[in-house]
Amino acid sequence: MSDLNTFFNLASDETRLRLIILLSQEELCVCQLCGILNLSQPKVSKHLAKLRAAEYVKTKQKGKFIFYSLNIKNTIITNMIKDIFLHLKEYPSLKEDNNRLAIKDTFLTMCTCNTNF
């Protein structure tokens, strides 16, 4: 039950829920997430730190970039995330995020990602 409480507490914030849905699709760096969500790097990093503390995201360094990916092992939670994704049309901001995911590489040009994140 603790895992569900932690998840719902974290996912109750719209930005973190948006991050979870995006990272459930593929790994992304902070600059890509900032561009997709149209949010500042400090704000995105703050939310990623909370997800990392709960071990819901993991990182992988590729050159100067640090990529984040979802790391949720609870099948109930992963099934909920899949169900949300299947119904994106009912959630305009999540649908828009998913549409912007298609142009994620354009946001790499504004990237200042480094190992300090």
C-alpha positions in Angstrom: 0.0 0.0 0.0 2.9 2.3 0.7 4.0 2.2 -2.9 0.5 3.3 -4.1 0.4 6.1 -1.6 3.8 7.3 -2.7 2.8 7.2 -6.4 -0.5 9.0 -5.9 1.1 11.6 -3.8 3.7 12.3 -6.5 1.2 12.0 -9.4 -1.2 14.4 -7.8 1.0 17.2 -9.1 0.2 17.9 -12.7 3.8 18.5 -13.8 5.0 15.2 -12.3 2.1 13.3 -13.8 3.0 14.8 -17.2 6.6 13.8 -16.7 5.6 10.2 -15.7 3.4 9.9 -18.9 6.2 11.2 -21.1 8.9 9.1 -19.5 6.6 6.0 -19.8 7.1 6.4 -23.6 10.8 6.9 -23.9 13.9 8.2 -22.2 14.4 12.0 -22.4 16.9 14.6 -21.2 15.9 17.6 -19.2 16.1 20.0 -22.2 13.7 17.8 -24.1 11.3 17.7 -21.2 11.5 21.4 -20.7 10.7 22.0 -24.4 7.9 19.5 -24.5 6.3 20.8 -21.3 7.2 24.4 -22.0 8.6 24.8 -18.5 11.9 26.1 -17.1 14.8 23.8 -16.4 14.8 24.5 -12.6 11.1 23.6 -12.4 11.5 20.4 -14.4 14.6 19.4 -12.4 12.9 19.9 -9.1 10.1 17.5 -10.1 12.5 15.0 -11.5 14.4 15.1 -8.2 11.2 14.1 -6.4 10.6 11.3 -8.8 14.2 10.1 -8.5 14.0 10.2 -4.7 11.1 7.8 -4.9 13.1 5.7 -7.4 10.4 6.2 -10.1 12.9 7.5 -12.6 16.5 6.5 -13.3 19.2 8.3 -15.2 21.7 7.3 -17.9 24.5 9.5 -19.1 25.1 9.7 -22.9 27.9 12.1 -23.6 27.1 15.4 -22.0 23.4 14.6 -21.7 21.7 12.9 -18.8 18.6 10.9 -19.9 15.7 10.1 -17.6 13.5 7.0 -17.9 10.7 5.6 -15.9 11.6 3.0 -13.4 8.3 1.8 -11.8 8.2 -1.9 -11.0 4.7 -2.1 -9.5 2.4 -3.6 -12.2 -0.7 -1.9 -10.8 0.9 1.5 -11.3 2.4 0.6 -14.7 -1.0 -0.6 -15.9 -2.6 2.7 -14.7 0.0 4.7 -16.6 -0.7 2.6 -19.7 -4.5 3.1 -19.3 -4.0 6.9 -19.1 -1.8 6.8 -22.2 -4.5 4.9 -24.1 -7.0 7.7 -23.2 -4.9 10.7 -24.0 -7.6 12.3 -26.1 -9.5 12.9 -22.8 -6.6 14.9 -21.3 -5.7 17.8 -23.6 -2.4 18.7 -21.9 -1.2 15.1 -21.9 -2.2 14.8 -25.6 -0.4 18.0 -26.4 2.7 16.8 -24.6 2.6 13.5 -26.6 2.3 15.5 -29.8 5.3 17.6 -28.9 7.2 14.4 -28.1 7.4 13.8 -31.8 9.7 16.9 -32.1 11.7 16.2 -29.0 15.1 16.4 -30.9 14.5 20.1 -31.8 14.8 20.9 -28.1 18.3 19.5 -27.9 19.6 22.7 -29.5 18.6 24.7 -26.4 20.2 22.2 -24.1 22.6 23.1 -21.4 22.5 19.6 -20.0 25.5 18.4 -18.1 26.3 16.1 -15.2 25.2 18.7 -12.6 21.5 17.8 -12.9 
